[in-house]
């Protein structure tokens, strides 16, 4: 491919012909492996500097990836183990330095300081360092996650109402915490028994906003000749803007 007269989009068959290479011999050479088995993807000469990729995954992921086929369980175990235990030279040098600086300390104190240095320091790539310095996001997702605390109610963490509201409550009123989405779903009426959490939230939003409009400006409601229609589509749109549902 160093020949400037050779077109960049040349096919593999034409490339082998230009190189006066026997296609059968070429495929035999591909079968020679030092150990184990490997899948060699059919690629064009113009893709020689591109990682192994899958077109469908590339369009969905929209980022770099390098695919490797794992053909047996042992290879999978080896890959995961080697990836998890790969050495970090800078971290090893730091731990050795801490150990040398505390070589005269008691064993317990030395282990504490080495462990602290290990937990508070790690080696990062130049790409991650650049992203952190520029305050760029390290990851993006097309789905939003809302945490739902499903622990038993007696040990579930709840948000305390502000002091101004507590002052207005009766002294014997024990309702001092805000109700969560899980509480509202658990106490839904029988009419909503077979509805999902998303549908219940949508119904609550519609009912709440109808109540607000009826109190603030009832003329906006359709029954009073208004043009605001608080239907499920409107509630779904609002929940998306509030990041309460997946996009």
N, C-alpha and C positions, 0 to 999 in steps of 0.2 A: 504493500500500500504506500510505499515511499515514492512510487512513480507518479509524478505530477500529472502525467497524461492519463492516468487511470481514473475513471469516473468514481466519485464517492459512493454512488448508489449502485455499484456493480453487484450482480448477484453472486452467490457462492459458487455456482456452477461455472459461470464465466471467469470468476477469479481463479479457480483451480485450473481452468483451461489456459488462462494467461500465464499461470505459474508453471505450466507443463507438469502438473501433479496428477497422479492417478487417483480418481475419486475413491476407488476401492481401497487403495493403500491408505488414503487419508482417513477413512472410516476405521480401518484396522488400527491405526495409530491412536485414534480416540479411545479405543477399547483398552489400551494399555494403562493400567492403574497400579500405583505403588502398593496400595492396600485397599481392600473392600471394594465397594461399588459406588459409582457416582453417575448422576443424570447430567448429561451435557445437552443443553438446550440448543435447538437449531436457530442460529442467528445469522444476520447478514454482515458482511465485512464492515459496513458503515457503523455497525453497533458494537465494534470491538472494544470501545472505551466505556461502554455502558454496563452497569451492574445487571445481574440477572433479575428480570422483572416480569410481572404479569400485567398485561394491558388493562384488564378489568380492575385489578387491585390498584394500579397506578391512577386510573381515573377516579376511583373512590377515595383513595388515601391522599392523593395529590401531594406526595412527598417522596423523598428518596427511600428505596428499599432494595435489599439484596437477598433474593430468595435462594435457599438451599434445600434440596429435597433430603429428607431423612428416611432411609430405607429400612431401618431396623431399630428395635428398642434400645439396643446397646449404644448405637450411634447417638440417639436422642439423649441418653443419660450422660454420655461423654460430653456432648455439646453444652448441655445445661450446667454440668459440674465445672467444666473449664471456664465457662462464662462467669459463673458466680465466684470462682476462686482465682480469677486472673489477678496478677500482682499489680500493686500500685507502688511504683518505685519511690515516689515522693513521700508517701505515707510511711513506708518502711524506714526511710532515712530519718524521718521525724521521730518515730518510735525509738530508733537506736540512739538518737541524740538525747531524748528525754531519759532513756535508761542510763546513758553515760553520765548525764548531769546529776542523777540521783543514785549513783552506784554505791555511795557510802550510807544511804538511808536504809532504814529497816525494810525488810521484804514486803510487809503489808503496805507501807507508805509508798514504796517504789511501784508496786502493782497498781495502787490507786491512781498515781500520777500517770503511769503508762496507759491505763484504761481510760482516764479522762482525756488524754491527748488523742487516743484512738477514736473516742466517741465524738469529739468536738472538731475533728479535722478530717478532711477527705480530699482526694485528688479529683479535679474536674477537668474536662476537656476545654480546649480553647474556645470551642463553639458555645459551650454552656457559660463559660466565664464572660464572653462577649454579650450573650443574651441577658445575663444578670446585670452587667454594668449598664446596659442600655435600657433596662427595665422592660424587656420584651417578654411576652408570655412563653413559658417553656412548653405548653401544650394547649391544644384547643379541642373542643368537643362539639358535636352537633346535638348533643342531648344535655339537658340540665337535670341535676339530681337534687331532690328535696329530701332531707333527712326526716324520717319518721321514727320517733322514739317509741319502740314497742315493748319497753320494759314494763313490768308490773306497775300499776298505778301508784302503789304505796312507796315505790323507790324511784319513780320517774321524775326527772328534773323538769320543773315548771317555772315559768316566768312570773315573778311577783308583780302585782299591779303597782303603779306609781303611788307615792305617798299622798298626792292630792286626792286620788280616788279612795284610798284607804281611809282618809279622814272623813269622807262623806258617808262611809258605811256604818251600819250599826255595830256596836261592840261585840255582839254575839254572832255576827255574820262571819262564817268560815270560808266564804268564797273569795279568798284573797289572791288567787292566781288566775292568770288569763287562761282561757280554754284554748287548747291546741286543735289543729286540724283533725288529729286522731280522736280527741274527745268529742268533737262535733260529729264525726262520722259514727262513733260508737253510740251516741245518743240520738241518732237519726230516727225519725218516726217510721212506723211500720210501712208506710207508703213507699219509703225509699229503701226497704230492706234488701231488694235485689239489684240495687244500683251500685255501680262502682264508685270508688272514692272521687274520681274525676267528675263523674256526673253529679255527685252530691255537692262538690265544691261549686260546680257550675250553677246548680239550683240555688245554693246559698248566695252566690254573687248576684244573681238576678233578683232574688227576693230582697236582699239588702239594698240594692240600688233602686229598686222600685219604692222601697220605704223612704229612702233619702229624697227621691224626686217628689214623692207624695207629700213630704214634709216641707221641702224647700220651694219647689215650683211644680205643683200638680198639673199645671196646664201643658207640660211637656209630654205627659203620658198619652198614649193613643186613645184611651177611653175618654179623655177630656179634650180630644181634638189635636193632641200634640203629635210630633213627628219622630220621637225617639222610641224605637222598638227594642226592648230588652229581651232578645231571644237567645237561644243556645249558641248561635253563631257569634253574636256580639260578646257573650260571656267567654267563649273559647278564645276569641281574639284578645280580650282583656287578660285572660290567664296566660296567654303566650307572651304578651308584653311584660307581664309580671314575672316571667320565667317560672311559672308553676306547672307547665306542661312541656313535653318535648316538641321541638319544632319540626 
